[in-house]
Amino acid sequence: MLITSEAWVERQLRMKKNIYMGGQLVGRDHPLIVPGRNVIAMTYDMAQDPKYKGICTTTSHLDGSEINRWCNLHMSVEDLLTKQKSTRCGIHNCGFCMQRCMGNDGLNTLSVISKELDEKYNTDYHKRFQEYLKYFQKNDITSALAQTDVKGDRLKRPAEQDDPDMYVHVVKKTKDGIVVRGAKCHITMGVYADEVIVLPTRVMREEEKDYAVAFAIPTDTDGLYFLNRASAPRERKHFKAPLAEYGSSDAVTIFDDVFVPWERVFMCGEYQEAGRMALLFANYHRHAYCGCKPGVTDVIMGFTELVAEYSGIERTQHVRHDLADLIAVAELIYAAGIASSVNAVKSSSGVMIPDPVYSNVGRRLAGENIYHEHNVLVAVAGGLPATLPFEDEFFNEKTAPFLKKYLARKKGVSAEDIHRCFRSIGDLSCSGFGSVWQIAGVHGGGSPIMETIAILANYNLKEKAEIAKYLAGIERTGPDKSEVFPGEKKNLETFKEHLRIYKK
């Protein structure tokens, strides 16, 4: 079912206080948290908007009801393609990360792995997950995702740490559930999510089986604490703007002997599959970035074009070339997401798994270009985003005439619009809020080195060597020489169907 943003906010405000910020225990109505909460509320509003029907909404494969796209499992290539589109549309509405992809990526990961665990170990994790998914969709839940452990000494594995709590782990099992302890860091939107899905962060060994744990709990569960930091553009006193209404929160998330009932446990001790779960989530999330980062680039590109127009330099060659760079980055990343979707494979649970090579090359390209994109923007804008006078000077009797006169640029553009443009560029590129999202552009979903590792792990370089042998006249030892691209046997009709879905 679909709920309104108002109903969701009311649900948030009923939750118990467990957020610490600025040395104080605060509620989910704290002024610094509200801008981030507004982003999630926006996603509920988009699902209610007829303009986004079929993009931000879909049909549940469980019961045929209309649900929010972010409660959905990717049961088809079309689901994966529309996930990209909905993410990009969301960013156009808030100006940066729309934040809900993480919980959805966690849902899809749990569906795939819980089924594989049942098949391999005769467990009942997938049945538990199916019941959890019914609850999730029925109540239009929004979820954070907690994967990255604090890790302690980076040269030591989980079982080698001086303090065993450096990775979240099971400390006790009872007939009713498990008790977990530890901490996860960089957890976006935990303080304004209904639930948090917790996954392992790496490959585990047998002696680390207590660290191979996955579960989901409400975000106000006893023993769960968020040590939160929040960021948002500087509040506008006069020149209100959508960009200034949104923000984000990230928290060190503490699990202080948290009880998790068995029905919400989806992995417990199956250490052999911990790495598989961790990498699969990374794949889903990097696929999400192939929709997210093009949306962010769209925003940067839009302000680059706008400030160039306002300055009268929009037709100069260097500006056009800079904009071509931005177009190339945005659309190549988006194309990687399309390729990852079209080449997806169906898991035993029925959920589609994106092609990991394309999702990782797309995310890697995004992370390596984020600072270049901001450099393009600030090079075209100049220094005014950093030195623009405060809004108050536009309303001061003495100073307002000066600003109206001396901030003028292209004829026909008001001083107010000049101020709005440069204030927003300042928010994006030279503020605390902007700096957070530049770093997130590099590291969110995995740093470029992690994508590099994933690319090399999934790419068949031996296949390319066989091509080289053929061209050099060297006897080949690999697959049938008649295959130009061995292993790439995509059925033509299937490809045409995928192309039809994308064009739709």
Secondary structure, 3 states (H helix, E strand, C coil): CCCCHHHHHHHHHCCCCCEEECCEEECCCCCCCHHHHHHHHHHHHHHHCHHHCCCCEEECCCCCCEEEHHHCCCCCHHHHHHHHHHHHHHHHHHCCCCCCHHHHHHHHHHHHHHHHHHHHHCCCHHHHHHHHHHHHHHCCCCEEEECCECCCCCCCCHHHCCCHHHCCEEEEECCCEEEEEEEEEEEECHHHCCEEEECCCCCCCHHHHHHCEEEEEECCCCCEEEEEEEECCCCCCCCCCHHHHCCEEEEEEEEEEEEEEHHHEEEECCHHHHHHHHHHHHHHHHHHHHHHHHHHHHHHHHHHHHHHHHHCCCCCHHHHHHHHHHHHHHHHHHHHHHHHHHCCEECCCCCEECCHHHHHHHHHHHHHHHHHHHHHHHHHHCCHHHHCCCHHHHCCCCCHHHHHHHCCCCCCCCHHHHHHHHHHHHHHHCCHHHHHHHHHHHHCCCCHHHHHHHHHHHCCHHHHHHHHHHHHCCCCCCCCCCCCCCCCCCCHHHHHHHHHHHHC
